[in-house]
Each structure stands twice: as structure tokens, then as C-alpha cells.
Amino acid sequence: MAQVTVTIAGKIFRIACDDGQEPHLESLAHELDGRIGDMRKAFGEIGDNRLTVMAAISFLDEREDVKVRVTELEAELADLRARTDRIDAMVADGEDEIAKALNDVSEKLEMLARG
């Protein structure tokens, strides 16, 4: 198991992670540190714990928005797939009708050719 050292809100943390996940964890910590820094600028020195909790809640709020959007997109995708299936069925029916019409024409031409 790997470990990574990150700085969040001026404090250093050593965090264990799976091997190879170090860059990802460092990136997440950097993003959290940035969010806390932005909130510190917006709200002033209201305490590290409050800023950390506010940052965490803002990330969770964004996650919920993303989950709602994913659900909407999944529903839209299901609708588009259903429409595609209906169009495919209509095309197949049209192809069958064209094949039948060509077969009818062919039979009529053969009858005319026999005279």
C-alpha cells in the first residue's frame, strides 16, 4: 500500500492509498485545498474545521447535482434507444415491403415475357 503526503489548509497529512493512486489523491487534495482557500477568501477566518466542512458540503452538493443530471441523461438515452429501435423496425418493415414489391414486379415481368 502506498502513502502520499498532501497539504490541505496549511496542514500536512500522510494518507494511505492503493499503489498507483498517488497522483489522483494528490490532485483531489489540491482541489480540496483550493476550495478551502476560496472559501477562506470569501468568508474570512471562520475556523479551519468550519471551512473544511463547508468545502466538503459544497463538493457533496455538486455530486448530487451530477447524480441528478446523470439520471436525466440515462432516461434520455433510454428514450433515444427506444426511438432507434422503433426506427430500425420501421426500416426493416420498409425493406420487407420493397422486397415484396420487387418480387411482384419480377413475377409480372416473367408472366409478360412468357406471353
N, C-alpha and C positions, 0 to 999 in steps of 0.2 A: 504494500500500500504506500502510495506517495504522500508527500506533505508539501504544502505550499504556504509561504508566508505572505500575508497581504496586510495592507494598511487601510483601515476604514475609520473615518472621523478622527484621524490622528493617532489611532491606537493600532498596534501591531498584533496580528492574530496568526497563529500557526494552525492550519486546517488540514486534516487528512482527506485524501481523495483517492479515487481509483487511478492507477497508473495511466498516464497519457491525458488525464483530465486537468492537469495543472493550468495550461493556458486558458481553458474555459473558466475555471474557477477564479483565476486572476482577473479575467475580463468581467465576470459578474461582480466581484468585489470592487473593481474600479468603477463600474456603473453605480453600485450602491453608494460608494464614497462620493461620487459626483452628485447623486441625488441628495444626499445629506448636505453636501456643500451648497447646493442650490437652495435647499430649504433654510439653511443657516443664513444665507444672504437675504432670503425673503422674510424670515421670521425673527432673525437675530439670535442671540444666545439664549435659547429656552431650555437648554439641557440636552446632553448627548442622548440620553435614553428617549426623551420625547421625540427628538429629531429622527432617531433610528426607527422608532415605532411609526412615526408619520411616513417615513420613506417606505417602510415595509407595507403599510396600508395602501400607499399610493401604487406600489407595484401590484399588490393583490387586486386593487380596483381595476387597473389596466388589464390584468389577467382575466378578470370577469368580463370586461368588455370584449376581449378577444374571444373568450369562450362563446359569448352570445353571437358574435359575428361568425365564428366557425359553424355554429348550429344553423344560422341563417344560410350560410353558403352550402352546407350539406343538404339542406332542404331544397335550395335552388338547383344544386347538382342532381338530386334525385328527380326533380321535376324535368330538368333537361334530358336526363337519361330516359325517362318515360316518354317524353316527346320524340326523342330519337328512335325509340323502339316503335312508336306508332308510325313515324315516317318510314322506317325500314319496312314495316309491314305493308304500308301503302305502296311503296316502291315494288315490293315483291308481288303484290296483287296486280299492279300495273304491268309488270313484266309478264306475269301469267296471262293477262288479258291480251297483251301484244303477241305473245307466242301463239295463243289460241287463234287470234285474228290472222296471223301469218299462215298458220296451218290451214285455216278455212280458205284463204286465198289460194294457197298452193293446191288444195283439193279441187277448187273450182277451175283453176288453170289446167290441171290434169284432165278434168272432165271435158273442158273445151278443146284440149289438144287431141283427145280421143275422138271427138267429134260427134 
